Amino acid sequence: MRQFFKLLIQYKFLVVALFVVIAGFGYQAYREIPVDAFPDITPKQVVIYTESPGNSAEDIEKLITYPIESAMAGLPGVKMILSNSIFGLSYVSIFFEDSYDTYFLRQLVTERLNSVDIPKGWGKPVMGPNTTGLGQVFWYQIKDRSGKLSLTDLRELQEYVVAPMLKAVNGVEEVISWGGFKKQYEVVIDPKRLQALGVTYDEIIEALQRANQSAGGQYLEMNQEQYLIRGSGFYQSINDIKNTVVREKEAKAVTIGDIADVRIGKAPRFGAVTIDGKETMFGMVLQRSATNAAEVVKKIKEKLPLVNTALPEKVEIHTIYDRTEITHKAINTMTSALMSGAILVAIVLFLFLFEFRSAFIVIISLPLSLLIAFLLMKHYGISANLMSLSGLAIAIGMIVDGTIVVVENAFRLLHDKSKESRLEIISKASAEVAKPVIFALLIIAAVFMPLLSLSGLAGKLYTPMAINIVFVMLGSLAVAMLLVPVLSFLMLKPVKHGVSPIMMAIKKA
């Protein structure tokens, strides 16, 4: 062991440079790891919902929910399937083992959905967004300070201006619209006129579908030029709908306007959003799974000025809820605890060692061990949250144990055997305590290993904490065995030093 430490000291500047690089990468990892208030304890799941307006819960259960459940039951890794059939809606949630990749599972679900046979006109099954129960990172209100826009107008701004722009933000999975009214064109049929002209409902539906479409006609070549041909048939106004021909009767065309009234209306809705007792338009941004919530919200805020410029005058986005507020409070709480712990450790060390250089070496091991832990957190995809950072806070006092032992032994031998070369003294001092330090730190890390065997909710809560304690203890071991002997050789001097008053009082007692 002594030869190993001699080799470290001989290449002391290379060792210091190596730890400076590691510290740099650790700081970069600290800035880039996902940050959230709490660990994501939601199970891995894929949601399928099917809207079937006007149909009863019993019929939806038989014709939509049951076929979807049957198709999904044989997928690999399925733990449980829950479903809910209500008036106009089927909701199926498939829960999977956590070991499976989310995108792989969504691909399997998509393939199975293609084989599900849903009766025509009963809706189309749609997969829910790739998010979790903690995916709601940003809520906002579209506020009209002029008071001239209706709730229908605000809904159109939300769906055709705001939502598409926010969906383009990296990390945003979906933007959900709440409140307002969805604009629709209504064809209100008059039964008496319908009967008098002998037209059926099917003819009206078929005529509307046939007329509201465009068609391509290739091109026409004339005089060495090509003229593109297309039939533009999409409705542009209410009059276009009124003039749609349903059938020809006795050389006279029967149009929609002859048998129905056409008007702009509002789609049926099952709820509303109110703020201070007044209805408003509300939007919710969902983050994609395994993304950094703080980074997503930051990018959304950067995009808001551009979104506001696309809105009419006196219409703006007003923030209702911002996930980063609680995230920053949680992270600041843990950061403050880490800083307080580090300062207290530094004060206690100085009071007992009563020598600045020794205390400085020990204090340096604190941030270095933490940065190594952050580097490992990023590599293994562990986010920074209350539970994971609490592991670092718990270990803050244990981080310096190995460093204190190595420094104090080197300091003692330098004072007792000042005639020998510093290289021999430091290498001997490090070798004497190497095995006890290694075993002590590994035993501390091993104490928390059983927490890694926890499964379910407890595992998701406590595993990040245990892993971080193991990471920071491994970082502490690397610092104590590789860097501290080098720093001791560079900084400690074989001179007499004062004895700590606290240690003198303890000896007298």
KOLDOLUM-223363 format. One record per residue (C-alpha): x negated, z, y negated; residue number from 1. Coordinates in pm, 1 decimal, always signed. Example, Ala and Ser with C-alpha at 12.3 -4.5 7.8 and 13.67 -1.06 7.14 Angstrom:
% residues 2
-1230.0|+780.0|+450.0|1
-1367.0|+714.0|+106.0|2
This chain:
% residues 509
+0.0|+0.0|+0.0|1
-286.7|+82.1|-238.3|2
-423.8|-273.1|-208.8|3
-80.5|-410.2|-291.6|4
-62.5|-208.7|-614.2|5
-422.2|-303.1|-702.4|6
-321.2|-667.2|-667.6|7
-21.4|-611.9|-895.9|8
-239.2|-450.1|-1161.3|9
-498.9|-728.0|-1138.4|10
-222.2|-979.7|-1213.6|11
-58.0|-747.3|-1462.5|12
+23.0|-1009.4|-1727.8|13
+179.0|-1237.9|-1468.2|14
+397.5|-949.6|-1347.0|15
+503.4|-864.8|-1702.7|16
+577.4|-1231.9|-1773.7|17
+784.2|-1251.4|-1453.2|18
+1000.9|-957.7|-1558.5|19
+1038.7|-1099.2|-1909.1|20
+1175.3|-1420.0|-1752.1|21
+1403.9|-1219.9|-1523.3|22
+1527.4|-1021.8|-1824.4|23
+1599.1|-1348.6|-2006.9|24
+1800.4|-1489.2|-1718.4|25
+1974.3|-1152.0|-1680.8|26
+2078.2|-1153.8|-2046.5|27
+2207.3|-1508.8|-2010.6|28
+2404.1|-1401.0|-1702.9|29
+2541.9|-1103.3|-1899.7|30
+2680.3|-1345.8|-2159.1|31
+2820.6|-1592.5|-1904.3|32
+2979.1|-1380.2|-1630.4|33
+3362.6|-1375.0|-1636.4|34
+3491.4|-1089.5|-1849.7|35
+3829.8|-925.4|-1796.4|36
+3993.1|-588.4|-1845.0|37
+4076.3|-529.8|-1479.6|38
+3977.5|-682.7|-1145.3|39
+4216.7|-943.8|-1011.4|40
+4390.5|-766.8|-722.4|41
+4659.4|-1029.3|-669.0|42
+4663.7|-1188.6|-322.1|43
+4566.6|-1551.7|-271.5|44
+4889.0|-1747.0|-280.2|45
+5048.9|-2083.5|-347.0|46
+5394.8|-2100.4|-500.9|47
+5650.3|-2378.5|-444.3|48
+5962.0|-2396.8|-657.9|49
+6246.3|-2645.8|-651.4|50
+6503.2|-2680.1|-928.0|51
+6845.7|-2786.3|-802.3|52
+7089.6|-2745.4|-1094.7|53
+7447.7|-2660.7|-1009.9|54
+7393.8|-2581.4|-641.3|55
+7478.9|-2247.1|-482.3|56
+7223.8|-2004.8|-342.0|57
+7359.8|-2045.9|+12.3|58
+7324.4|-2425.5|+9.6|59
+6978.4|-2405.6|-148.1|60
+6869.1|-2162.5|+124.8|61
+6980.8|-2401.2|+401.3|62
+6878.6|-2736.6|+256.7|63
+6564.7|-2654.0|+51.2|64
+6414.6|-2311.0|+116.9|65
+6435.3|-2308.2|+497.3|66
+6277.3|-2656.5|+545.6|67
+5988.6|-2560.6|+313.1|68
+5931.5|-2228.1|+493.7|69
+5931.5|-2402.6|+831.8|70
+5678.5|-2662.2|+715.9|71
+5439.8|-2401.9|+568.9|72
+5453.5|-2154.5|+858.9|73
+5187.3|-2336.2|+1060.4|74
+4922.2|-2359.7|+790.4|75
+4586.0|-2191.5|+866.9|76
+4528.4|-1849.3|+713.7|77
+4895.2|-1777.8|+635.2|78
+4959.5|-1402.3|+615.6|79
+5316.0|-1398.3|+489.1|80
+5584.2|-1622.8|+340.6|81
+5834.7|-1484.1|+90.1|82
+6125.6|-1681.5|-49.9|83
+6407.8|-1636.9|-296.6|84
+6708.9|-1864.9|-325.6|85
+6928.2|-1823.8|-631.2|86
+7175.9|-2040.4|-815.2|87
+6997.0|-2365.3|-902.2|88
+6649.0|-2256.8|-785.7|89
+6443.8|-2219.6|-467.6|90
+6123.5|-2013.9|-486.2|91
+5880.2|-1995.8|-193.4|92
+5552.5|-1802.8|-208.2|93
+5290.7|-1847.1|+67.2|94
+5025.5|-1573.7|+94.5|95
+4690.0|-1658.5|+254.8|96
+4379.8|-1478.9|+375.2|97
+4135.4|-1416.2|+90.2|98
+3852.7|-1594.3|+272.6|99
+4007.9|-1939.8|+218.7|100
+3928.9|-2161.3|-79.4|101
+4220.0|-2195.1|-323.5|102
+4185.4|-2570.7|-375.4|103
+4165.6|-2631.4|-0.5|104
+4487.6|-2434.2|+47.4|105
+4664.7|-2625.2|-228.8|106
+4560.3|-2952.3|-65.5|107
+4706.8|-2837.1|+268.6|108
+5030.9|-2732.2|+99.8|109
+5054.9|-3069.1|-77.8|110
+5017.5|-3254.1|+252.4|111
+5287.2|-3043.8|+416.7|112
+5523.1|-3086.9|+119.8|113
+5516.7|-3463.1|+174.1|114
+5669.3|-3410.2|+518.9|115
+5952.0|-3183.7|+397.2|116
+6287.8|-3364.9|+405.0|117
+6501.9|-3259.4|+108.4|118
+6842.4|-3429.3|+67.2|119
+6855.6|-3687.6|-210.1|120
+6970.2|-3541.9|-540.0|121
+6885.1|-3183.0|-447.1|122
+6560.0|-3165.2|-642.3|123
+6192.5|-3218.2|-575.0|124
+5963.0|-2934.6|-457.1|125
+5680.7|-2867.6|-702.5|126
+5368.2|-2657.4|-654.3|127
+5321.4|-2380.0|-907.6|128
+5014.9|-2361.0|-1134.5|129
+4676.9|-2256.3|-995.1|130
+4676.6|-1914.2|-1156.1|131
+4725.3|-1547.9|-1063.2|132
+4941.8|-1257.1|-1170.6|133
+4682.7|-1181.4|-1439.5|134
+4679.6|-1540.3|-1568.6|135
+4885.0|-1478.5|-1884.0|136
+4607.6|-1475.3|-2143.4|137
+4775.9|-1595.6|-2462.8|138
+5132.2|-1582.9|-2600.0|139
+5235.0|-1749.6|-2922.7|140
+5534.7|-1828.1|-3141.6|141
+5601.9|-2155.9|-3321.9|142
+5705.0|-2026.0|-3660.5|143
+5898.9|-2233.3|-3913.6|144
+5856.1|-2074.9|-4256.3|145
+6067.8|-2345.6|-4422.2|146
+6378.2|-2261.9|-4218.6|147
+6473.9|-2630.2|-4199.0|148
+6396.1|-2697.6|-3832.3|149
+6641.7|-2618.7|-3555.4|150
+6552.0|-2454.6|-3225.7|151
+6578.9|-2800.5|-3065.8|152
+6323.3|-2936.9|-3312.3|153
+6086.9|-2647.0|-3239.4|154
+6124.9|-2707.5|-2865.7|155
+6026.8|-3073.3|-2911.3|156
+5720.2|-2971.0|-3113.5|157
+5623.3|-2727.7|-2838.0|158
+5662.4|-2973.7|-2550.3|159
+5526.1|-3290.4|-2714.4|160
+5264.6|-3159.9|-2960.7|161
+5147.7|-2802.2|-2896.1|162
+5153.8|-2782.1|-2514.7|163
+4961.0|-3109.2|-2450.1|164
+4689.2|-3008.0|-2698.1|165
+4646.6|-2660.4|-2547.1|166
+4645.1|-2798.4|-2191.2|167
+4335.1|-2996.6|-2287.4|168
+4140.8|-2671.3|-2339.3|169
+3895.2|-2609.5|-2054.5|170
+4022.7|-2327.5|-1832.8|171
+4391.3|-2365.5|-1924.2|172
+4605.1|-2434.3|-1617.5|173
+4954.5|-2448.5|-1766.3|174
+5147.4|-2392.1|-2088.8|175
+5498.4|-2256.4|-2034.4|176
+5778.0|-2306.5|-2289.7|177
+6035.8|-2034.1|-2351.1|178
+6330.8|-2040.4|-2586.0|179
+6478.8|-2314.0|-2800.7|180
+6699.8|-2593.1|-2673.0|181
+6597.9|-2898.2|-2473.9|182
+6731.6|-3213.3|-2637.8|183
+6938.8|-3448.7|-2426.5|184
+7169.2|-3747.7|-2473.5|185
+7515.3|-3682.3|-2335.6|186
+7760.4|-3940.3|-2210.9|187
+8101.4|-3766.2|-2223.5|188
+8338.9|-3975.7|-2014.5|189
+8708.0|-3999.4|-2108.2|190
+8904.4|-3992.4|-1778.6|191
+9204.6|-4177.9|-1929.4|192
+8995.0|-4468.5|-2059.3|193
+8801.9|-4468.4|-1732.2|194
+9123.8|-4501.5|-1532.0|195
+9270.7|-4762.0|-1764.4|196
+8968.2|-4989.9|-1727.0|197
+8931.0|-4924.0|-1355.8|198
+8565.7|-4815.3|-1374.6|199
+8411.5|-4561.7|-1135.4|200
+8156.6|-4289.2|-1204.5|201
+7906.0|-4455.5|-971.9|202
+7923.9|-4775.4|-1176.9|203
+7847.7|-4582.1|-1495.1|204
+7547.0|-4404.7|-1341.3|205
+7416.0|-4728.2|-1193.3|206
+7455.9|-4911.0|-1526.6|207
+7268.2|-4641.7|-1719.1|208
+6981.7|-4638.2|-1468.6|209
+6962.6|-5017.4|-1459.2|210
+6959.9|-5060.6|-1836.9|211
+6709.2|-4787.5|-1924.9|212
+6394.0|-4947.3|-1785.9|213
+6130.1|-5201.9|-1874.5|214
+5999.1|-5490.3|-1665.0|215
+5692.0|-5712.2|-1665.7|216
+5719.6|-6089.0|-1637.4|217
+5355.2|-6193.1|-1598.4|218
+5260.7|-6452.2|-1864.5|219
+5350.9|-6798.7|-1988.0|220
+5074.0|-7051.9|-2046.3|221
+5128.9|-7293.6|-2334.8|222
+4880.2|-7499.4|-2533.6|223
+4584.5|-7329.3|-2365.0|224
+4717.2|-6987.6|-2465.8|225
+4871.7|-6712.7|-2258.4|226
+5187.7|-6538.1|-2378.8|227
+5260.6|-6208.9|-2210.8|228
+5620.9|-6161.4|-2101.4|229
+5785.6|-5823.6|-2073.5|230
+6135.9|-5690.4|-2091.6|231
+6156.9|-5380.3|-2309.1|232
+6472.4|-5204.5|-2197.3|233
+6420.0|-4837.4|-2273.2|234
+6688.6|-4681.9|-2490.1|235
+6585.3|-4638.4|-2851.5|236
+6907.4|-4504.2|-3004.5|237
+7259.6|-4385.0|-2927.6|238
+7392.9|-4734.1|-3002.3|239
+7172.8|-4874.2|-2723.8|240
+7348.3|-4639.2|-2481.0|241
+7692.9|-4725.3|-2616.8|242
+7627.9|-5097.4|-2579.6|243
+7522.5|-5070.3|-2215.8|244
+7739.4|-5304.5|-2006.9|245
+7904.5|-5137.3|-1709.5|246
+8095.9|-5440.4|-1578.6|247
+8254.4|-5758.9|-1694.6|248
+8634.1|-5780.3|-1665.7|249
+8826.9|-6096.6|-1744.7|250
+8536.5|-6244.2|-1940.8|251
+8508.7|-5926.5|-2142.2|252
+8225.4|-5678.8|-2106.8|253
+8313.3|-5314.8|-2050.7|254
+8050.4|-5097.0|-2221.1|255
+7970.0|-4726.9|-2213.5|256
+8118.0|-4696.2|-2562.5|257
+8452.8|-4820.0|-2430.2|258
+8490.6|-4537.1|-2180.1|259
+8282.8|-4249.5|-2315.1|260
+8154.9|-4075.8|-2623.4|261
+7774.8|-4067.8|-2660.2|262
+7611.7|-3784.0|-2853.4|263
+7296.9|-3578.0|-2885.7|264
+7337.1|-3243.7|-2709.4|265
+7151.5|-2950.1|-2561.0|266
+7059.9|-2897.1|-2196.8|267
+7211.3|-2585.9|-2032.1|268
+6981.2|-2284.3|-2038.3|269
+6979.0|-1943.0|-1872.0|270
+6806.4|-1729.9|-2135.3|271
+6658.2|-1708.9|-2481.2|272
+6362.9|-1554.9|-2665.3|273
+6420.2|-1332.2|-2967.3|274
+6177.4|-1171.6|-3210.4|275
+6319.4|-915.8|-3454.0|276
+6667.6|-1010.5|-3338.2|277
+6631.2|-1381.6|-3415.1|278
+6595.2|-1664.1|-3164.5|279
+6261.4|-1839.2|-3170.5|280
+6034.8|-2078.6|-2978.8|281
+5775.8|-1912.4|-2762.5|282
+5481.6|-2039.1|-2555.7|283
+5265.4|-1881.0|-2287.1|284
+4919.9|-2003.5|-2180.9|285
+4811.4|-1948.8|-1819.1|286
+4442.4|-1951.8|-1733.4|287
+4308.4|-2127.8|-1424.3|288
+4201.1|-1907.7|-1133.2|289
+3838.9|-1784.3|-1133.8|290
+3782.5|-1867.7|-1502.0|291
+3655.8|-1642.3|-1779.9|292
+3962.3|-1505.8|-1961.8|293
+3766.4|-1415.4|-2274.8|294
+3608.1|-1761.9|-2289.5|295
+3943.2|-1937.0|-2235.9|296
+4110.1|-1741.2|-2516.7|297
+3812.2|-1806.9|-2744.0|298
+3846.6|-2183.7|-2688.3|299
+4223.2|-2163.6|-2747.2|300
+4166.9|-1992.0|-3081.4|301
+3912.3|-2256.1|-3176.6|302
+4174.0|-2523.7|-3099.8|303
+4457.2|-2361.0|-3300.6|304
+4348.8|-2494.7|-3645.6|305
+4362.6|-2848.7|-3503.5|306
+4703.9|-2780.1|-3348.5|307
+4836.3|-2647.7|-3680.0|308
+4727.4|-2964.6|-3860.2|309
+4938.2|-3168.2|-3614.8|310
+5252.0|-2965.8|-3696.8|311
+5487.3|-3032.5|-3991.6|312
+5432.3|-2853.1|-4320.2|313
+5515.6|-2480.0|-4313.8|314
+5522.8|-2478.5|-3932.6|315
+5241.1|-2286.3|-3763.7|316
+5129.2|-2108.4|-3449.1|317
+5162.5|-1731.3|-3470.2|318
+4978.2|-1523.9|-3206.3|319
+5195.5|-1272.2|-3019.5|320
+4959.3|-1152.0|-2746.5|321
+4587.4|-1203.6|-2700.4|322
+4432.6|-1088.8|-2372.1|323
+4088.1|-1046.4|-2528.8|324
+4208.5|-747.8|-2732.5|325
+4254.7|-526.6|-2426.8|326
+3955.6|-692.2|-2256.7|327
+3722.4|-614.0|-2545.5|328
+3853.0|-257.5|-2567.6|329
+3790.6|-204.0|-2196.2|330
+3444.6|-363.2|-2203.6|331
+3350.5|-177.7|-2524.1|332
+3455.5|+148.8|-2360.5|333
+3225.8|+88.4|-2063.9|334
+2943.7|-45.0|-2283.8|335
+2968.5|+266.0|-2500.2|336
+2951.7|+484.3|-2187.1|337
+2643.2|+295.7|-2065.9|338
+2471.6|+328.7|-2404.1|339
+2556.7|+698.7|-2431.3|340
+2424.2|+757.5|-2080.9|341
+2102.2|+568.8|-2157.1|342
+2044.4|+765.6|-2478.2|343
+2106.6|+1098.2|-2304.7|344
+1867.0|+1003.4|-2023.4|345
+1601.6|+909.6|-2281.2|346
+1640.5|+1240.4|-2469.1|347
+1625.6|+1450.3|-2152.5|348
+1319.9|+1258.9|-2028.9|349
+1132.1|+1312.0|-2352.6|350
+1220.3|+1681.1|-2364.3|351
+1091.3|+1739.7|-2009.6|352
+794.2|+1499.8|-2003.0|353
+704.1|+1571.1|-2366.3|354
+504.0|+1247.6|-2375.3|355
+632.9|+938.5|-2551.5|356
+456.7|+671.0|-2345.6|357
+580.9|+804.3|-2013.7|358
+933.3|+836.1|-2149.9|359
+913.6|+481.3|-2291.7|360
+821.3|+333.0|-1951.9|361
+1113.6|+514.3|-1790.7|362
+1354.2|+403.5|-2064.6|363
+1247.8|+38.1|-2021.6|364
+1355.0|+52.7|-1655.5|365
+1717.0|+117.4|-1760.8|366
+1799.5|-215.9|-1930.2|367
+1579.8|-411.6|-1688.6|368
+1764.1|-273.6|-1385.5|369
+2099.1|-348.8|-1552.8|370
+1994.8|-706.0|-1636.4|371
+1890.6|-764.6|-1274.6|372
+2232.5|-634.5|-1169.9|373
+2404.4|-877.1|-1411.9|374
+2196.5|-1162.2|-1269.5|375
+2314.6|-1076.1|-917.6|376
+2674.3|-1036.7|-1041.5|377
+2671.2|-1389.8|-1178.4|378
+2515.5|-1528.9|-860.1|379
+2781.9|-1369.3|-639.9|380
+3071.6|-1442.6|-877.1|381
+3159.9|-1083.2|-971.2|382
+3337.6|-1043.9|-1306.0|383
+3267.1|-775.1|-1563.5|384
+3565.9|-539.9|-1577.4|385
+3644.1|-169.5|-1584.2|386
+3584.8|-119.9|-1212.5|387
+3266.6|-326.0|-1176.0|388
+3108.1|-181.5|-1491.1|389
+3204.5|+169.6|-1386.2|390
+2963.5|+120.1|-1094.7|391
+2682.7|+65.5|-1343.7|392
+2793.2|+371.5|-1543.6|393
+2795.4|+587.4|-1227.8|394
+2443.1|+473.7|-1138.7|395
+2298.1|+515.5|-1490.0|396
+2129.6|+846.8|-1403.9|397
+2009.7|+732.7|-1061.1|398
+1848.8|+415.0|-1197.5|399
+1550.3|+603.2|-1339.6|400
+1484.3|+827.7|-1038.2|401
+1221.8|+605.1|-878.0|402
+1059.2|+520.6|-1210.7|403
+1029.4|+890.1|-1307.0|404
+858.7|+974.2|-977.8|405
+605.2|+688.7|-1008.8|406
+528.4|+754.3|-1377.9|407
+502.3|+1131.0|-1342.1|408
+266.3|+1102.9|-1044.4|409
+48.5|+851.4|-1227.6|410
+48.1|+1072.1|-1536.2|411
-52.7|+1378.1|-1331.1|412
-340.6|+1203.7|-1149.5|413
-470.1|+1053.6|-1473.2|414
-491.9|+1404.3|-1612.9|415
-641.2|+1564.4|-1298.4|416
-883.1|+1284.6|-1195.7|417
-981.9|+1136.1|-1525.9|418
-1334.6|+1051.9|-1399.7|419
-1212.0|+785.6|-1157.8|420
-1124.9|+437.9|-1278.1|421
-771.4|+390.4|-1408.5|422
-715.1|+109.4|-1158.7|423
-790.9|+343.1|-865.5|424
-583.5|+629.2|-1009.4|425
-271.6|+420.8|-1083.9|426
-283.0|+234.9|-751.0|427
-335.0|+562.2|-563.2|428
-55.2|+737.2|-754.4|429
+188.1|+449.0|-684.5|430
+92.9|+428.9|-316.6|431
+142.6|+806.6|-267.8|432
+508.2|+793.6|-373.4|433
+598.0|+436.8|-267.7|434
+760.1|+523.7|+64.9|435
+959.8|+824.2|-64.7|436
+1084.1|+619.4|-361.7|437
+1181.7|+320.5|-146.9|438
+1369.2|+533.2|+105.4|439
+1533.5|+747.2|-163.4|440
+1670.4|+450.9|-358.2|441
+1779.8|+267.2|-43.9|442
+1959.7|+581.0|+80.9|443
+2144.1|+609.5|-251.2|444
+2248.4|+244.6|-220.2|445
+2348.4|+295.7|+144.4|446
+2581.1|+582.0|+49.4|447
+2812.5|+331.3|-121.5|448
+2797.4|+69.2|+153.7|449
+3107.1|+203.4|+340.6|450
+3317.6|+110.0|+35.6|451
+3238.2|-254.4|+113.3|452
+3440.0|-225.6|+435.1|453
+3762.5|-147.1|+249.9|454
+4028.0|-417.4|+268.5|455
+4348.2|-499.8|+86.9|456
+4421.3|-348.3|-254.3|457
+4163.6|-68.9|-217.8|458
+3895.8|-322.1|-126.4|459
+3965.1|-539.3|-430.2|460
+3951.7|-234.5|-656.8|461
+3645.2|-52.1|-523.1|462
+3429.6|-324.3|-367.1|463
+3302.5|-459.3|-705.2|464
+3204.8|-105.4|-806.4|465
+3014.3|-44.1|-482.1|466
+2843.0|-383.6|-494.1|467
+2728.6|-323.3|-851.1|468
+2582.7|+14.8|-759.1|469
+2389.3|-151.1|-476.3|470
+2274.6|-428.6|-712.6|471
+2152.9|-190.3|-981.8|472
+1974.0|+31.5|-727.9|473
+1795.8|-275.2|-586.3|474
+1702.3|-370.5|-942.7|475
+1575.7|-17.7|-1001.7|476
+1367.8|-36.8|-683.4|477
+1212.9|-369.0|-790.3|478
+1127.0|-229.8|-1133.7|479
+983.3|+96.7|-995.7|480
+765.5|-72.2|-732.2|481
+653.8|-385.0|-920.3|482
+665.1|-330.4|-1295.3|483
+617.9|+43.5|-1347.7|484
+264.2|+59.4|-1192.8|485
+159.8|-225.1|-1423.6|486
+312.9|-58.6|-1733.3|487
+155.2|+273.1|-1633.9|488
-187.1|+104.1|-1620.0|489
-129.4|-63.1|-1959.2|490
+18.7|+232.0|-2146.3|491
-83.3|+568.2|-1994.8|492
-410.9|+724.8|-2107.1|493
-621.0|+995.6|-1931.7|494
-592.2|+1242.0|-2218.2|495
-462.0|+1594.8|-2247.0|496
-104.9|+1629.1|-2357.5|497
+113.2|+1911.1|-2472.8|498
+335.4|+2090.1|-2224.6|499
+709.2|+2066.7|-2275.8|500
+851.8|+2394.0|-2416.7|501
+1138.3|+2359.3|-2169.9|502
+898.6|+2334.5|-1874.0|503
+701.4|+2634.1|-2008.4|504
+1021.9|+2836.9|-2029.7|505
+1117.1|+2736.5|-1676.3|506
+773.2|+2839.3|-1541.0|507
+785.6|+3175.0|-1718.4|508
+1131.6|+3238.8|-1579.8|509
